Amino acid sequence: MSEEIVKKTLPDGWLEVDALDIDAQGVARRPDGKVVFIEGALPFEIVSAKVNRRKNSWEQATLTEIHRESSQRVRPRCPHFGLHEGACGGCKMQHLHEGAQVAIKQRVLEDNLWHLGKVKAENILRPIEGPPWGYRWRARFSVRHVRKKEAVLVGFHERKSRYVADIKECHVVPKHVSDLLLPLRALIGSMDAIETCPQIELACGDAVTALVLRHLEPLSEGDLGKLRQFAADHPGVQWWLQPKGPDTVKLLDEGPSTGSGGAVGLSYALPEFGITMPFMPTDFTQVNPHINRVLVSRALRLLDVRDDERVIDWFCGLGNFSLPLATRAREVLGIEGSEALVARSRQNYELNRARGGVGPELCPTEFVARNLFEMTPEMLTRDGVAQKWLVDPPREGAFALSKALADLHQQPELGAAWQPPQRIVYVSCNPATLARDAGLLVHQAGYRCTAAGVVNMFPHTAHVESIAVFELE
């Protein structure tokens, strides 16, 4: 029986799911063509759903019953995952087989590249995958004292809600962090500041677990003592205090020598390159260190840097790519948007260079600050010729950079003797902005998209990380 006939013979109100959207909602169509987005439904299932929102061309609904189940549906590992009231909103795809999650993300990437950028990669890279559980070494837990429950809650928000989910375990954070959730609830519940500590930020290093306590009022000596005792009872835990913005973060009982993340042991390693990366608990580092190691290795392999080449690392952050590149290239230039980050990058470079025989020899590397969202052809040429680029922007993408490169290609007189990079490796956390920038690079800047693939940095979520390679024609 054909698919068309199956759809026509479905009982009234039943829907056949055709796809999964970027928010992990099942996508179905009514007989009149109206699209229905169904939370909790999977492709190829036949379901009933409760409509929560109606528009002229689409509806939003929630799964109520499955009449034909997908072969890729699995039992969620976490008891707090689901569509029920109070369900945790930290994950969206635990009900879908891990391999199918990756396949769907790959499709999202390819669809974005084509529909938004009119770009089709010549080769599809093998997905970068890693441990599906215990991978999340960074997280922001909300904290609430719920008087009606006579309890303190520590966790992620409920699905589509401002309320904090009542979770007692979490399988995407490391086991030792999951085991801290109930003790943290008890700790906050015993403190004088029970009403004025809205969040705890988690940052795991290779040997240290940092907990950043956001507190709206100064903490009492009694509360400080309880934090010290908690750290003593849980080896490897450090408390950091954040009275205001991220720049006010300070280690509890910080001494004169603990001003940098590395001095208190908060760091991660890139063993393939002999690099150690110190960081502060509020610094941006990759959430998934297992995938990050593979991602850095893959990116450098795709970039294929030789020891006679100069490389620019755009949006260099703390040097996650710059320092490994410095073990391969003749010269590296790391460019970031803030002087503070540039200073931290220099610190990390000097720390690794000073390790002598312990670490690798690093090539000359410079770090500079630029407003990367207001790039012009003139600014681009002033940073000199580099044979290879590594681009790793935030969610907003690298539009200004791509546009400046396109302008120089179309008006070469703007660049005089300047030459564009022969190869660009673009690491993206947003397939839509990657597709937009890819369209500029391919259609206006003279590049081919020779390869693209997904990086499953966030298993069980709808977040799509990816990597793409561009070669000059």
C-alpha positions in Angstrom: 0.0 0.0 0.0 1.5 3.4 -1.0 2.3 6.1 1.6 -0.3 8.3 -0.1 -3.1 5.7 0.5 -2.0 5.2 4.1 -2.3 8.9 4.8 -5.8 9.0 3.2 -7.0 6.0 5.3 -5.9 7.3 8.7 -8.7 7.7 11.2 -9.9 11.2 11.8 -7.4 13.2 14.0 -4.5 10.8 13.5 -1.3 12.2 12.1 1.6 10.6 10.3 4.9 12.3 11.2 7.2 13.0 8.3 10.3 14.6 9.9 11.8 16.2 13.0 12.5 19.9 13.1 15.5 21.7 14.6 13.7 21.9 18.0 13.2 18.1 18.0 9.5 18.3 17.3 7.8 15.9 15.0 6.5 17.5 11.8 3.2 16.2 10.3 0.6 17.6 7.8 -3.2 17.5 8.0 -5.1 16.5 4.9 -5.5 20.2 3.9 -1.7 20.6 4.0 -1.6 22.5 7.3 1.7 21.8 9.2 1.5 20.4 12.8 4.6 20.5 15.0 4.2 17.8 17.6 6.4 17.8 20.7 7.4 14.2 21.6 6.6 12.6 18.2 9.2 11.0 16.0 9.5 10.5 12.2 7.4 7.7 10.7 5.1 7.5 13.7 1.3 7.7 13.5 0.1 9.7 16.5 -2.7 11.6 18.1 -1.9 15.0 19.5 -3.4 17.8 21.5 -3.2 21.2 19.8 -1.9 24.0 22.1 -1.6 26.8 19.6 -3.2 27.5 16.2 -2.0 29.8 13.4 -3.3 30.1 9.8 -0.6 27.9 8.3 0.6 25.8 11.3 -0.3 24.3 14.7 1.7 23.5 17.8 0.7 20.3 19.5 1.8 17.8 22.2 1.8 14.0 21.7 -1.0 12.2 23.5 -0.9 8.7 22.0 1.3 6.7 19.6 -0.6 4.4 17.2 2.5 3.3 15.3 5.8 3.6 17.0 9.1 4.5 15.4 11.8 1.8 15.4 14.2 4.5 16.6 12.2 5.3 19.7 14.0 4.3 22.9 13.3 4.4 26.6 14.7 7.6 28.1 17.5 7.0 30.6 16.6 9.9 32.9 13.4 9.6 34.9 13.0 13.4 34.7 12.7 13.5 30.9 9.3 13.5 29.2 6.2 15.5 28.4 4.7 15.2 31.8 4.1 18.2 34.1 7.3 19.3 35.7 9.6 17.4 33.2 13.1 18.7 33.0 13.8 20.8 29.9 17.5 20.2 29.8 17.2 17.5 27.1 14.9 17.2 24.1 15.9 13.9 22.4 16.4 11.2 25.0 13.5 9.3 23.4 15.4 8.9 20.1 18.2 6.5 19.5 21.6 8.2 19.7 22.5 7.2 16.1 19.3 8.6 14.8 19.9 11.9 16.7 23.2 12.3 14.8 21.5 11.5 11.4 18.8 14.1 12.0 21.4 16.7 12.9 23.3 15.9 9.7 20.1 16.4 7.7 19.5 19.8 9.5 23.0 20.9 8.5 22.6 19.8 4.9 19.1 21.4 4.6 20.4 24.7 6.1 23.4 24.8 3.7 21.1 24.2 0.7 18.0 26.2 1.6 19.7 29.2 3.2 23.0 29.3 1.4 22.4 27.4 -1.8 25.5 25.4 -1.0 26.0 21.6 -1.3 29.1 20.2 0.3 31.2 18.0 -2.1 31.8 15.5 0.7 30.0 14.7 3.9 32.4 14.2 6.8 31.9 11.3 9.2 30.1 12.7 12.3 32.2 13.4 15.3 30.7 11.5 18.2 31.6 10.7 21.8 30.2 9.5 25.1 26.4 10.1 25.1 26.2 10.4 28.9 28.2 12.3 31.5 29.6 14.6 28.8 28.5 18.0 30.0 31.3 19.5 32.0 29.7 23.0 32.0 26.1 23.8 33.1 24.1 26.5 34.8 21.8 25.2 37.5 19.0 27.4 38.6 18.3 27.5 42.4 14.9 28.2 43.9 13.4 28.0 47.4 9.9 26.7 46.8 7.9 27.4 50.0 4.9 25.3 48.9 7.1 22.3 48.7 9.2 23.3 51.7 12.2 22.5 49.5 15.1 24.0 47.6 15.4 22.9 44.0 18.7 22.9 42.1 18.6 22.0 38.4 17.5 23.0 34.9 14.2 24.7 34.1 11.1 22.7 33.4 10.2 22.1 29.8 8.9 25.5 28.4 8.6 27.0 31.8 10.3 29.4 34.1 10.0 27.0 37.0 12.9 24.9 38.1 12.5 21.2 37.6 12.5 19.0 40.7 15.4 16.7 39.6 17.3 14.4 41.9 19.7 13.1 39.2 21.1 14.2 35.9 22.7 11.8 33.4 24.3 14.3 31.0 26.6 15.8 33.7 29.4 13.7 35.2 28.3 11.1 37.8 30.0 13.0 40.6 28.2 16.2 39.7 24.8 14.3 39.5 25.6 13.0 43.0 26.0 16.5 44.3 22.5 17.7 43.4 20.7 16.5 46.5 23.6 17.6 48.8 23.5 21.0 47.2 19.8 21.3 47.8 20.4 20.5 51.5 23.3 23.0 51.7 21.3 25.9 50.2 18.3 25.0 52.3 20.4 25.3 55.5 21.9 28.7 54.6 20.9 32.2 55.7 21.0 33.1 52.0 18.3 30.6 51.0 16.3 33.2 49.2 19.2 35.1 47.5 21.2 32.5 45.6 19.5 32.2 42.2 22.1 30.0 40.4 25.1 27.7 40.6 27.3 27.5 37.5 29.3 24.3 37.0 32.7 24.2 35.4 34.7 20.9 35.5 38.4 20.7 34.7 40.4 17.6 34.4 41.1 17.5 38.2 38.8 20.2 39.7 35.0 20.8 39.9 34.3 24.5 40.2 30.9 25.7 41.5 30.2 29.4 41.1 27.5 30.6 43.5 25.6 33.7 42.4 24.5 35.6 45.5 22.5 38.7 45.5 23.5 39.8 49.0 26.7 39.4 51.0 27.1 36.0 52.5 27.2 35.6 56.3 30.2 34.1 58.0 28.0 31.1 58.9 27.2 30.6 55.2 30.8 30.9 54.2 31.7 28.3 56.8 29.1 25.9 55.3 30.5 26.3 51.8 34.0 25.5 53.1 32.7 22.4 54.9 30.9 21.3 51.7 34.1 21.5 49.8 35.9 19.6 52.5 33.3 16.9 52.4 33.5 16.6 48.6 37.1 16.4 47.5 37.9 18.3 44.3 35.1 20.8 44.7 36.0 24.5 44.7 33.5 27.3 45.6 33.7 30.5 43.6 31.5 33.5 44.6 29.8 35.8 42.1 28.2 38.8 43.8 27.4 40.7 40.5 28.5 40.1 36.9 31.0 37.5 35.6 34.0 39.8 36.1 33.3 39.8 39.9 33.9 36.0 40.3 36.4 35.2 43.0 37.6 31.9 44.5 36.4 31.5 48.1 39.4 32.2 50.4 41.3 33.3 47.3 45.0 33.9 48.1 47.4 36.2 46.3 48.6 33.5 43.9 45.2 32.2 42.7 44.1 34.9 40.3 44.2 32.6 37.2 42.3 29.5 36.6 45.4 27.4 36.2 46.8 28.4 39.6 44.0 26.7 41.3 44.0 23.6 39.1 41.1 24.4 36.7 42.3 23.3 33.3 41.8 20.8 30.5 44.3 19.1 28.3 44.8 18.5 24.6 47.1 15.5 24.9 47.7 15.0 21.2 49.4 18.4 21.0 50.9 18.5 24.5 48.8 21.5 25.4 47.3 22.4 28.8 44.6 25.0 28.8 43.9 26.8 32.2 40.6 28.6 32.4 38.4 30.5 34.9 35.0 28.9 35.7 33.1 31.7 33.9 35.3 31.5 30.8 33.8 30.1 27.6 35.2 26.6 27.0 33.6 23.8 25.2 30.9 22.0 27.2 32.1 18.6 26.1 35.9 18.0 26.6 35.8 14.5 25.0 34.4 15.9 21.7 36.6 19.0 21.9 39.7 16.9 21.7 38.5 15.1 18.6 37.2 18.4 17.1 40.6 20.2 17.5 42.4 17.2 16.0 39.9 16.9 13.1 40.0 20.7 12.4 43.8 20.7 12.2 43.9 17.7 10.0 41.4 19.3 7.6 43.4 22.5 7.7 46.6 20.6 6.8 48.9 23.2 8.1 52.6 23.1 7.0 55.5 24.4 9.0 56.1 27.2 6.4 52.6 28.6 6.6 51.0 31.4 8.5 47.6 30.8 10.1 44.9 33.1 11.4 42.6 31.8 14.1 39.5 34.1 14.0 37.4 34.2 17.3 40.3 32.5 19.0 38.9 32.6 22.6 41.4 31.3 25.1 43.5 29.6 22.4 41.7 26.3 22.0 42.8 26.1 18.4 45.6 28.7 18.3 47.9 26.8 20.7 47.6 23.4 18.8 48.1 25.4 15.6 51.3 26.8 17.0 52.7 23.3 17.2 52.3 22.9 13.4 52.6 26.3 11.7 55.4 28.9 11.0 53.4 31.7 12.6 49.9 32.0 14.2 47.7 35.1 14.7 44.8 34.7 17.1 42.1 37.4 16.9 39.3 37.9 19.4 36.8 40.6 20.2 37.9 41.6 23.7 41.2 42.7 25.2 40.5 40.6 28.3 40.2 37.4 26.2 43.3 38.3 24.3 45.3 38.8 27.5 44.1 35.3 28.7 45.2 33.8 25.4 48.6 35.3 25.7 48.8 33.9 29.3 48.0 30.4 28.1 50.5 30.6 25.2 53.3 31.8 27.6 52.4 29.1 30.1 52.7 26.3 27.5 55.8 27.8 26.0 57.5 28.0 29.4 57.0 24.3 30.0 60.2 23.7 28.1 60.9 20.0 27.4 57.5 19.0 29.0 55.4 20.4 26.2 55.9 21.0 22.4 57.8 23.8 20.8 55.4 26.6 19.9 55.9 28.8 16.8 55.7 32.6 17.2 52.1 33.5 18.0 50.5 36.9 18.4 47.0 37.6 19.9 45.2 40.9 19.0 41.7 42.3 19.7 39.4 43.3 16.8 35.7 44.0 16.5 35.0 41.0 14.4 31.4 42.0 13.8 32.5 45.2 12.0 35.2 43.9 9.8 36.0 45.7 6.5 38.3 44.8 3.6 40.8 47.4 4.9 40.9 45.9 8.4 41.2 42.4 6.9 44.2 43.3 4.7 46.0 45.0 7.6 46.2 41.6 9.4 48.4 40.3 6.6 48.4 37.3 4.3 47.8 33.9 5.9 47.6 30.7 3.8 45.1 29.0 6.2 42.2 30.3 8.3 40.4 28.7 11.3 37.1 30.4 12.0 35.1 29.5 15.2 32.5 32.2 15.7 29.7 32.4 18.3 26.0 31.8 17.2 25.9 35.0 15.3 28.4 33.6 12.8 31.1 35.4 10.9 29.1 37.5 8.4 31.3 40.7 8.5 34.4 38.6 8.0 32.9 36.6 5.1 31.5 39.8 3.6 34.9 41.5 3.7 36.5 38.5 2.1 33.8 38.5 -0.6 34.4 42.3 -1.2 38.1 41.7 -1.7 37.4 38.9 -4.2 35.1 41.1 -6.2 37.2 44.3 -5.9 40.8 43.0 -5.8 42.1 46.6 -6.0 41.0 47.0 -2.4 43.7 44.5 -1.3 46.7 45.4 -3.6 49.2 42.6 -2.9 47.0 40.9 -0.3 46.1 37.2 -1.0 43.1 35.3 0.4 43.6 32.1 2.3 43.8 28.9 0.2 41.8 27.0 2.8 39.3 27.9 5.5 38.0 25.5 8.2 34.8 26.9 9.8 33.6 25.5 13.1 30.0 26.4 13.8 27.5 26.2 16.6 24.6 27.4 14.5 23.9 25.8 11.1 21.8 28.8 10.0 24.6 31.3 10.3 27.1 28.8 8.9 24.8 28.4 5.8 24.5 32.2 5.4 28.3 32.7 5.6 28.9 29.6 3.3 26.6 31.3 0.7 28.9 34.3 0.7 32.1 32.3 0.6 30.9 30.1 -2.3 28.9 32.5 -4.4 30.8 35.8 -3.8 34.3 35.0 -2.5 35.5 32.4 -4.9 35.5 29.3 -2.7 34.1 25.7 -2.9 32.6 23.9 0.0 34.7 20.7 -0.2 33.4 19.1 3.0 30.9 19.5 5.9 29.7 17.4 8.8 28.2 17.5 12.2 29.8 17.5 15.6 27.6 15.9 18.2 28.8 18.2 21.0 25.4 18.0 22.9 23.9 14.5 22.7 20.1 14.4 23.5 19.6 18.1 22.7 18.6 19.7 19.4 21.8 21.7 19.3 23.7 21.3 16.1 27.5 21.9 16.0 29.3 21.4 12.7 32.5 21.9 10.7 32.9 22.9 7.1 35.9 23.2 4.8 36.3 25.8 2.0 38.9 25.7 -0.7 39.8 28.7 -3.0 38.9 28.0 -6.6 
